[in-house]
Amino acid sequence: MNHRRWKYRRDRRLLSEALDGAPEYDRLYEEAELAHDLGQLVYDRRTALGLSQAELAERWGVPEHEVARAEGGGIQLP
C-alpha cells in the first residue's frame, strides 16, 4: 500500500469516526473521493506523456509543488 492510499484510508477513518451519522459526511466523502480520483488521473496522464512534475508545472504555469499537491488530491486544478 502506497503512502497516498494509506493517508486516504486514515483520513477516511478519522472523518468517519468524527462525523458518524452526520448528514454532511456523505458529501465530504464524495468530494474527497473525487479529488483523489482526479489526482490519480493527472498522475497517470503525466506519466503516460513522459513528463516530470517540473515539466508539467512549467506547462501549467504553476510551481512544481502545486503539481504534486494536485496529484495527491490536495487542490483543485487551475
C-alpha positions in Angstrom: 0.0 0.0 0.0 1.5 3.3 -1.0 1.6 6.4 1.2 -1.2 8.2 -0.6 -3.6 5.2 -0.2 -2.7 4.8 3.4 -3.2 8.5 4.1 -6.5 8.4 2.3 -7.7 5.4 4.3 -6.5 7.0 7.6 -8.2 10.3 6.8 -11.4 8.5 5.8 -11.4 6.5 9.0 -10.8 9.6 11.2 -13.5 11.5 9.3 -15.9 8.6 9.7 -15.3 8.5 13.4 -15.7 12.2 13.8 -18.8 12.6 11.6 -20.5 9.3 12.1 -24.2 9.8 11.4 -23.7 13.5 10.3 -25.7 14.3 7.1 -22.6 16.2 5.8 -20.4 13.1 5.9 -21.6 11.6 2.6 -21.0 14.9 0.7 -17.5 15.3 2.2 -16.6 11.7 1.4 -17.7 12.1 -2.2 -15.7 15.3 -2.6 -12.6 13.6 -1.1 -13.0 10.6 -3.4 -13.4 12.8 -6.5 -10.3 14.8 -5.5 -8.4 11.6 -5.2 -9.6 10.2 -8.5 -8.8 13.5 -10.3 -5.3 13.4 -8.8 -4.7 9.9 -10.0 -5.9 10.9 -13.5 -3.4 13.7 -13.6 -0.6 11.4 -12.4 -1.5 8.7 -15.0 -1.7 11.2 -17.9 1.6 13.0 -16.9 3.5 9.7 -16.7 1.9 8.4 -19.9 3.2 11.6 -21.7 6.6 11.1 -20.1 6.6 14.4 -18.3 8.2 15.2 -15.0 6.4 17.2 -12.4 8.7 20.1 -13.2 7.8 19.9 -16.9 4.1 19.8 -16.2 4.4 22.7 -13.7 6.1 24.8 -16.4 3.4 24.0 -18.9 0.7 24.9 -16.4 2.5 28.0 -15.2 2.4 26.9 -11.6 5.1 26.0 -9.0 6.2 22.3 -9.0 4.7 21.7 -5.6 1.3 22.5 -6.9 1.5 19.7 -9.4 2.5 17.3 -6.5 -0.5 18.6 -4.5 -2.8 18.2 -7.4 -1.7 14.6 -8.0 -2.2 13.9 -4.3 -5.8 15.2 -4.5 -5.0 18.2 -2.4 -6.1 21.1 -4.6 -8.4 21.9 -7.5 -6.7 22.2 -10.8 -6.3 25.6 -12.5 
